[in-house]
Amino acid sequence: MSAVIDKIEENTDFGTGFYDKVFPISLKINTKSWSNDEYFNFCQENKDLRIETNKDGDLIIMPPTGAETGDKNAELTTQLRNWAKKNGKGKTFDSSTEFELPSGAKKSPDASWILKDKYSVLTQKERDGFPPICPDFVIELRSKTDRLKPIQAKMTEYIENGVRLGWLVDPYKKQVHIYRKNGEIEILENPKIVSGEDVLEGFELDLDEIF
């Protein structure tokens, strides 16, 4: 399959609320009829766009992010990766990695972690594409272009698909929404650190560089 979506014109005036009204965009295209290779190639041909799908196979075009969000996201990923290298039990992934969840939805968390024992069963081809696996832990960082409700729905979807612990980090409200595998949701107000609990033993996210 060869398909290219026209690049959406950039609008750098975030103060107008332009992106809040436009993104995310849901396109009623039945990607369930596409092979994994077709979907992967489609995303490669549209690298200027952040593309995901929901469980029904509809394409979801996510909003672009600015430098501030990119800096904060790099900090999140760096802290997680530094801990993971010392812990040695899992692998970390940045926001460019997309996973095919058990529901069929394809999602790209801003940062994620998977136990090595789970990851090791994937074939090399699956690792080179969008692997059919659900992370054990995910972080979503709210950017200035993100509406809150779609991210909250995304976090719930992660838990329903097998994520054991998830954090929605909102630097604008200085909150961290904690999603647990039992369905419990806890909101921390202006925390200094957040604990990885029994999923990421010994990991504490320092929020000084985020908030």
C-alpha positions in Angstrom: 0.0 0.0 0.0 1.2 3.5 -0.8 -0.7 6.4 0.8 0.4 9.8 2.0 -1.5 12.3 4.0 -0.8 15.9 3.1 1.3 17.7 5.7 -0.9 19.8 8.0 0.2 23.4 7.9 2.1 24.4 11.0 0.6 27.0 13.3 3.0 28.2 16.0 0.6 30.5 17.7 -0.4 28.2 20.5 -2.1 31.0 22.3 -5.0 31.0 19.9 -6.1 27.5 21.0 -5.9 26.4 17.4 -4.6 22.9 18.2 -7.1 22.5 21.1 -9.9 22.8 18.6 -8.4 20.7 15.8 -6.5 17.8 17.4 -6.6 14.9 17.8 -8.1 14.2 14.4 -10.0 10.9 14.0 -10.2 9.6 10.5 -12.8 6.9 9.7 -10.4 4.7 7.7 -10.6 0.9 8.3 -7.0 0.1 8.9 -8.0 -3.3 10.2 -8.0 -4.4 6.6 -4.4 -3.4 6.3 -1.5 -5.8 7.0 1.0 -4.9 9.6 3.5 -4.1 6.9 1.0 -1.8 5.1 0.3 0.2 8.3 4.0 0.4 9.1 4.8 1.7 5.6 2.0 4.2 5.8 3.4 5.7 9.0 6.9 5.8 7.5 5.5 7.7 4.4 3.9 10.2 6.8 6.7 10.8 9.2 5.7 14.5 9.7 2.5 13.2 11.5 2.1 11.4 14.8 -0.2 8.6 13.9 -2.1 6.1 16.2 -5.2 4.0 15.8 -8.1 3.1 18.1 -9.4 -0.4 18.7 -11.8 0.1 15.7 -8.9 0.8 13.4 -9.7 4.5 12.9 -6.6 6.7 12.3 -5.9 9.2 15.0 -3.6 12.2 14.1 -2.0 13.5 17.2 -1.0 17.2 17.8 2.6 18.3 17.2 4.6 19.3 20.3 6.9 22.3 20.9 10.4 22.5 22.2 9.3 22.8 25.9 7.4 19.6 25.7 10.3 17.9 23.9 12.7 18.9 26.6 10.4 17.7 29.4 9.8 14.4 27.6 13.6 13.9 27.2 13.9 14.3 30.9 11.2 11.7 31.7 12.8 9.2 29.3 16.3 9.8 30.6 15.3 9.3 34.3 13.4 6.1 33.4 16.2 4.7 31.3 18.9 5.5 33.8 17.0 3.6 36.5 16.2 0.7 34.1 19.9 0.3 33.2 20.7 -0.1 36.9 17.7 -2.3 37.5 18.4 -4.6 34.5 15.0 -6.3 34.4 13.4 -4.4 31.6 13.7 -2.2 28.5 12.7 1.4 28.0 11.3 3.1 25.0 10.8 6.7 23.9 7.8 8.4 22.3 8.7 7.3 18.8 7.9 3.7 19.6 4.4 2.4 18.7 2.9 -0.7 20.2 0.0 -2.9 18.9 -2.2 -3.5 22.0 -4.3 -6.7 22.5 -7.4 -4.7 21.5 -5.8 -3.9 18.1 -5.2 -0.3 18.9 -1.8 1.1 18.1 -0.4 3.6 20.6 2.8 5.5 21.2 3.3 6.4 24.9 5.7 9.3 25.6 7.8 6.8 27.7 7.4 3.2 28.5 9.0 0.1 30.1 8.6 -3.6 29.4 10.0 -6.6 31.3 12.8 -8.3 29.4 11.1 -11.7 29.8 8.1 -10.4 27.9 10.1 -8.5 25.2 12.3 -11.5 24.5 9.5 -13.6 23.0 9.1 -11.1 20.1 10.5 -12.0 16.8 13.1 -9.7 15.2 10.6 -8.7 12.6 8.1 -7.7 15.3 10.8 -5.7 17.1 11.7 -3.9 13.9 8.1 -2.8 13.4 5.3 -1.9 15.8 5.5 -4.8 18.2 2.3 -6.6 19.3 2.9 -6.2 23.0 1.5 -4.1 25.9 4.0 -2.2 28.1 4.1 -2.9 31.8 4.5 0.9 32.5 3.7 4.0 30.5 4.0 7.8 30.9 2.0 10.3 29.0 3.1 13.9 29.2 0.5 16.6 28.6 1.7 19.2 26.2 0.2 22.7 25.5 -1.5 21.2 22.5 -3.2 18.3 24.4 -6.8 18.3 25.6 -7.0 16.4 28.9 -10.0 14.1 28.3 -8.4 12.3 25.3 -5.3 11.6 27.3 -7.3 10.3 30.2 -9.2 8.0 27.9 -5.9 6.8 26.4 -4.6 6.0 29.9 -7.7 4.0 30.7 -7.2 2.1 27.4 -3.7 1.3 28.4 -4.9 -0.2 31.7 -7.6 -2.2 30.0 -5.0 -3.7 27.7 -2.6 -4.8 30.4 -0.5 -1.9 31.5 0.2 -2.4 35.2 1.0 1.2 36.1 0.6 4.5 34.2 1.3 8.1 34.9 -0.3 11.1 33.2 2.0 14.0 33.9 0.3 17.4 33.6 2.9 20.2 34.0 0.3 22.9 33.5 -1.8 21.9 36.5 1.2 20.4 38.3 -0.6 17.1 38.7 0.3 13.5 38.2 -2.6 11.1 37.5 -1.7 7.6 38.6 -3.5 4.7 36.9 -3.2 1.3 38.4 -4.1 -2.2 37.1 -7.0 -2.5 39.6 -8.7 0.4 38.0 -7.8 2.8 40.8 -7.0 6.4 39.7 -5.1 8.7 42.1 -4.3 12.4 41.4 -1.2 13.9 43.1 -1.1 17.7 43.5 2.3 19.3 42.9 4.3 16.3 44.0 8.1 16.5 44.2 8.6 12.9 43.3 6.5 10.0 42.1 7.2 6.4 43.1 7.3 3.4 40.7 5.7 1.3 43.4 6.0 -2.5 43.0 6.1 -2.3 39.2 9.3 -0.2 39.0 10.9 -1.1 42.3 13.2 1.7 43.5 12.3 4.2 40.8 11.3 7.7 41.8 10.6 10.3 39.1 12.0 13.7 40.1 9.6 16.4 38.9 11.8 19.4 39.5 12.7 19.6 35.8 9.1 18.9 34.7 7.1 21.3 36.8 
